[in-house]
Amino acid sequence: MRLYSASSEETFRARKLLADWAVEGFLTQAQYKLLKQETVSELRTTNIFLRLVLFLFTLISVGAATALFFVVFLSHPSDPTYGVVFLLVAAVCYAAAEAAASQARLYRYGIEEALAVCSVGFLCVGMQFALFSHYSPNPDAAQSLVPAAGAVFSLWMWRRFGLSYAFLAAIIFVVFLPGYWTSSHSAQHVIVAAFYAAGLIGASAVRSRHRFDYLDEGYSLVEALLWLGIYLAMNLQLSSLHLLERQWWGGTRVASEFARPFYWTTWVLIWCLPPIILARGIRRKDRFVIAAGAIAAILTFACNKPYLGWQRHTWDLMLLGVLLTGVAVFIRRWLARGPGRIRHGFTADRLSGKDKQWMNVGSTALGLLSPDSLTPSPQATSSDFRFGGGHSGGGGASSNF
């Protein structure tokens, strides 16, 4: 089912680890060159920046080609015609993605990823136009086929190409499913959480067979996303955009949208879930799950006052920041005082250059997104401005020189 062979992906992973270890000084240059020759991978990849450029360029190219087709061949098509064409484009994009990965051996190259994303997008849009061309303010259960197809096809992309964000897209598609089945907000939250819980059980069962191979990191991220999904589905202050807007920008309380037993049950759950997630991540030494537990804990502290209906203050976030800083300093010092700066397999020392690389990528992306905040804006000059005030120029020249 996986498009790339296990040996190819394992070799590619080993090659990345060798480069990381060499940068950190764990390998000499002679050792690195010798091991590098033994880990030659047939997969073609590129750096993160060119990958993003190729991804965006491919998206623009596919969109422009589709629009040009409509302009040249279909001047005023009907909605079903739109749908059929979009479905054909989705099939073409998927076939191109398969060819780029299997024939050209592109791996995280941007091009095959964009084609896979386009196939999912055009599939959903094509189904909407072809099957449900008329808009209805009260959609029925049949229209849930569109997000269901998006979720299933995104899961296939994740399994076929190994794209982690495809699994995230499947999680997002699932959010829209209960809205077609029931109008009860409580039932919608429970259904979404049940889907995520079922996925978590399945992912945990499959992950146990890949504990020490190249797939473990991917399943670790999947498990972390599902834990966060369950938490967000149960946190009524965060899992609904219109409720979030009412709570933070004024309006009725979120509690009035739900039955009181359900509301207070979710309040108990958002306090119970973070310790469970953290315990799971610490027991397995899983950094992604630990990060998910830490995020859930921070969100619980931030949402506690809105849940209880207490008044918020401007210094609440400052106190939260002080608390988080104190916890981080305590944990770091506690680990550093252990034998060899290690306690129970954890250390505060950086053992890999991945974090440093991601920080460099993040700082570069921040600079690209907000250049005005990093570069001072040019000062406006007036054309009427004239130097004046002096009575003699340099070298004995007069002020009119």
C-alpha positions in Angstrom: 0.0 0.0 0.0 2.9 2.3 0.7 4.2 3.9 -2.5 7.8 4.0 -1.5 9.7 0.8 -0.5 10.6 0.3 3.1 14.3 0.0 2.3 14.3 3.3 0.4 12.6 5.2 3.2 14.8 3.5 5.8 18.0 4.4 3.9 16.8 8.0 3.4 16.1 8.3 7.2 19.5 6.8 8.0 21.2 9.3 5.7 19.4 12.2 7.4 20.5 10.9 10.8 24.1 10.6 9.7 24.1 14.2 8.6 22.6 15.3 11.9 25.1 13.3 13.9 28.0 14.7 11.9 26.9 18.3 12.5 26.6 17.6 16.3 30.1 16.1 16.4 29.0 12.5 17.1 30.8 11.3 14.0 34.1 12.3 12.5 34.3 13.4 8.9 36.0 10.1 7.9 33.2 8.1 9.6 30.5 10.2 8.0 32.0 9.8 4.5 32.3 6.1 4.9 28.8 5.6 6.2 27.4 8.0 3.6 28.6 5.8 0.8 26.6 2.9 2.4 23.4 4.8 2.6 22.8 5.9 -1.0 19.1 6.5 -1.5 17.3 6.5 -4.8 14.8 9.0 -3.6 15.1 12.6 -4.9 14.4 15.3 -2.4 15.2 19.0 -1.8 15.5 21.5 1.0 12.4 23.0 2.7 12.5 26.3 0.9 12.7 24.9 -2.6 10.1 22.4 -1.6 7.6 25.2 -0.6 8.4 27.1 -3.9 7.7 24.0 -6.0 4.6 23.2 -4.0 3.1 26.7 -4.6 4.2 26.8 -8.2 2.5 23.5 -8.9 -0.7 24.6 -7.2 -0.8 27.8 -9.3 0.0 25.8 -12.5 -2.8 23.3 -11.9 -5.3 26.0 -11.0 -4.3 28.1 -14.1 -4.5 25.1 -16.4 -8.0 24.2 -15.1 -9.2 27.8 -15.5 -7.8 28.0 -19.0 -9.6 24.8 -20.0 -12.9 26.3 -18.9 -12.2 29.5 -20.7 -11.3 27.8 -24.0 -13.6 24.9 -24.2 -16.5 25.6 -21.8 -17.8 29.1 -21.8 -21.0 28.7 -19.8 -21.1 25.2 -18.3 -23.7 24.0 -15.9 -23.0 22.9 -12.4 -23.0 19.1 -13.2 -20.5 19.9 -16.0 -18.3 21.7 -13.6 -18.4 18.7 -11.3 -17.5 16.2 -14.0 -14.6 18.3 -15.2 -13.3 18.8 -11.6 -13.5 15.0 -11.0 -11.5 14.4 -14.2 -8.9 16.9 -13.1 -8.7 15.2 -9.7 -8.1 11.9 -11.4 -5.4 13.4 -13.6 -3.7 15.1 -10.6 -3.7 11.8 -8.7 -2.2 9.9 -11.7 0.4 12.6 -12.1 1.3 12.4 -8.4 1.7 8.6 -8.6 3.9 9.0 -11.7 6.1 11.7 -10.1 6.6 9.5 -7.0 7.0 6.1 -8.6 8.8 7.0 -11.9 10.7 10.2 -11.1 11.2 9.0 -7.5 10.3 12.4 -6.0 10.1 12.3 -2.2 9.0 15.4 -0.3 9.8 17.4 -3.4 6.8 19.7 -3.4 5.6 18.7 -6.9 4.1 15.4 -6.1 2.7 16.8 -2.8 0.9 19.6 -4.6 -0.6 17.2 -7.1 -1.9 15.0 -4.3 -3.4 18.0 -2.5 -5.0 19.2 -5.7 -6.6 15.7 -6.3 -8.2 15.8 -2.9 -9.5 19.4 -3.4 -10.9 18.8 -6.9 -12.5 15.6 -5.7 -14.5 17.3 -3.0 -15.4 20.3 -5.2 -16.3 18.0 -8.1 -18.6 15.9 -5.9 -20.3 19.0 -4.6 -21.0 20.4 -8.0 -21.9 17.0 -9.6 -24.2 15.6 -6.9 -25.4 18.6 -4.9 -25.5 21.5 -7.4 -28.3 23.3 -5.6 -27.5 25.0 -2.4 -29.7 24.1 0.6 -29.7 26.0 3.9 -30.6 22.8 5.6 -28.3 20.1 4.2 -29.3 16.5 4.5 -27.3 13.5 5.5 -26.5 12.7 1.8 -24.3 15.7 1.5 -22.0 14.3 4.1 -20.6 12.2 1.3 -18.4 15.2 0.4 -16.5 15.6 3.7 -16.5 11.8 4.1 -14.8 11.4 0.7 -12.4 14.1 1.6 -11.5 12.3 4.9 -11.1 8.9 3.3 -9.1 10.2 0.4 -6.9 12.2 2.7 -6.2 9.1 4.8 -5.3 7.3 1.6 -2.8 10.1 0.7 -1.3 9.8 4.1 -1.0 6.1 3.9 0.2 6.1 0.2 2.6 9.0 0.2 3.3 9.3 4.0 2.3 13.0 4.1 1.5 13.9 7.8 -0.5 16.9 6.9 -2.8 14.7 4.8 -3.8 13.0 8.1 -4.4 16.5 9.6 -6.7 17.2 6.6 -8.6 14.0 7.3 -9.1 15.1 10.9 -10.4 18.5 9.8 -12.9 16.8 7.3 -14.3 14.7 10.1 -15.2 17.9 12.0 -17.8 18.7 9.4 -19.5 15.3 9.3 -21.8 15.4 12.4 -23.3 18.7 11.2 -25.1 16.8 8.4 -26.4 14.1 10.8 -27.7 16.0 13.8 -28.5 19.5 14.9 -27.5 18.9 18.5 -24.2 20.6 19.4 -23.6 18.1 22.2 -24.1 15.1 19.9 -21.8 16.7 17.3 -18.9 17.0 19.8 -19.4 13.5 21.1 -19.4 12.1 17.5 -16.2 13.9 16.6 -14.5 12.8 19.8 -15.7 9.2 19.1 -14.2 9.2 15.6 -10.9 10.5 17.0 -10.9 7.9 19.8 -11.5 5.1 17.4 -8.7 6.4 15.2 -6.4 6.6 18.3 -7.1 3.0 19.2 -6.4 1.8 15.7 -3.2 3.9 15.3 -1.9 2.7 18.7 -2.5 -0.9 17.7 -0.7 -0.5 14.4 2.1 1.6 15.9 3.1 -1.2 18.3 4.4 -3.1 15.2 6.6 -0.2 14.1 8.2 0.8 17.5 11.8 0.8 16.2 11.6 1.5 12.5 11.2 4.5 10.3 7.4 4.6 10.6 7.4 5.2 14.3 7.9 8.9 14.0 5.0 9.3 11.6 2.7 7.3 13.9 3.9 9.4 16.8 2.7 12.5 15.1 -0.6 10.8 14.2 -1.2 9.9 17.8 -0.4 13.4 19.0 -2.9 14.9 16.5 -5.6 12.5 17.6 -5.1 13.3 21.3 -5.3 17.0 20.5 -8.4 16.3 18.4 -10.1 14.6 21.3 -9.2 17.4 23.6 -10.4 20.1 21.3 -13.6 18.3 20.7 -14.3 18.2 24.4 -13.1 21.8 25.1 -16.3 23.7 24.3 -14.4 27.0 24.5 -12.2 26.2 21.6 -13.9 23.6 19.4 -16.6 25.9 17.9 -15.6 29.1 16.1 -18.9 30.9 16.6 -18.9 30.0 20.3 -15.3 31.2 20.6 -16.3 34.5 19.0 -19.2 34.9 21.4 -17.0 34.1 24.4 -14.0 36.3 23.7 -15.7 39.2 21.9 -18.9 39.4 23.8 -22.3 37.8 23.6 -24.1 34.9 25.2 -22.2 32.4 27.3 -21.1 29.2 25.9 -22.8 27.3 28.7 -26.2 28.3 27.4 -25.6 26.4 24.2 -25.3 23.0 26.0 -27.0 21.1 28.7 -25.5 21.7 32.1 -24.5 18.0 32.7 -22.7 17.8 29.4 -21.1 21.2 29.9 -19.6 20.4 33.3 -18.6 16.9 32.1 -16.4 18.5 29.4 -14.9 20.8 32.1 -13.9 17.8 34.1 -12.5 16.1 30.9 -10.3 19.0 29.9 -8.6 18.8 33.3 -8.3 15.0 33.1 -7.0 14.6 29.5 -3.7 16.6 29.8 -2.3 14.4 32.6 -3.3 11.3 30.7 -1.6 12.5 27.5 1.5 13.6 29.4 1.7 10.3 31.2 1.4 8.4 27.9 4.1 10.5 26.2 6.5 10.3 29.1 6.1 6.5 29.5 6.8 6.0 25.8 9.4 8.8 25.7 7.4 10.3 22.8 8.2 13.9 22.2 5.2 14.6 20.0 2.7 13.2 22.5 4.4 15.1 25.3 4.1 18.3 23.3 0.4 17.5 22.7 -0.1 17.0 26.5 1.7 20.3 27.2 -0.4 22.2 24.7 -3.6 20.7 26.2 -2.5 21.7 29.7 -1.8 25.3 28.6 -5.2 25.5 26.9 -6.9 24.2 30.0 -5.3 26.9 32.1 -6.3 29.5 29.6 -9.9 28.3 29.2 -10.6 27.7 32.9 -12.0 31.1 33.7 -14.3 31.3 30.6 -15.6 27.8 31.6 -16.4 28.9 35.1 -17.8 32.3 34.0 -15.2 34.3 35.9 -14.1 37.7 34.9 -10.9 37.8 32.8 -8.1 40.2 33.6 -5.3 41.6 31.4 -2.7 40.1 33.7 -4.0 36.5 33.4 -1.7 35.7 30.5 1.3 37.2 32.3 0.7 34.9 35.3 0.4 32.0 32.9 3.7 32.9 31.3 5.4 33.2 34.7 4.0 29.7 35.7 5.2 28.1 32.4 8.6 29.7 32.8 8.9 28.5 36.3 7.9 24.9 35.4 10.4 24.9 32.4 13.3 26.1 34.6 12.5 23.6 37.4 12.3 20.6 35.0 15.5 21.7 33.3 17.4 22.0 36.5 16.0 18.8 37.9 17.2 16.9 34.8 20.6 18.6 34.9 21.2 17.5 38.5 20.7 13.8 37.6 23.6 11.4 37.1 25.3 12.4 33.8 22.5 15.1 33.4 20.1 12.2 32.7 17.0 11.1 34.6 14.9 8.1 33.5 16.1 8.4 29.9 15.5 12.2 29.7 18.0 14.9 29.5 18.0 18.7 29.1 20.9 18.7 26.7 20.3 19.0 23.0 21.2 15.7 21.3 20.0 16.6 17.8 20.3 19.5 15.4 16.7 19.1 14.2 15.4 21.6 16.7 18.0 24.1 15.7 17.2 23.6 12.0 13.4 24.1 12.6 14.1 27.2 14.6 16.1 28.6 11.7 13.4 27.8 9.3 10.8 29.4 11.6 12.8 32.6 12.0 13.3 32.8 8.2 9.5 32.2 7.6 8.7 34.9 10.2 11.0 37.3 8.4 9.3 36.6 5.1 5.8 37.0 6.5 6.5 40.2 8.5 9.3 42.1 6.7 8.0 45.4 8.0 8.5 44.5 11.6 12.1 43.6 11.0 13.1 46.3 8.5 12.4 49.9 9.4 10.1 51.6 6.9 11.6 54.4 4.8 11.0 57.9 6.2 8.8 60.2 4.1 10.6 63.1 2.6 9.2 66.4 1.6 10.0 68.0 -1.7 9.7 71.4 -0.1 12.5 70.7 2.3 15.6 73.0 2.0 18.7 73.3 3.9 19.1 76.7 5.4 20.2 78.6 8.5 23.9 78.9 7.7 25.6 82.2 6.6 28.7 80.7 5.0 29.5 77.5 3.0 32.5 75.3 3.3 35.9 76.4 2.2 34.9 80.1 2.5 32.0 79.8 0.1 28.8 81.8 0.8 25.5 80.3 1.8 24.2 80.8 -1.8 27.0 78.7 -3.3 
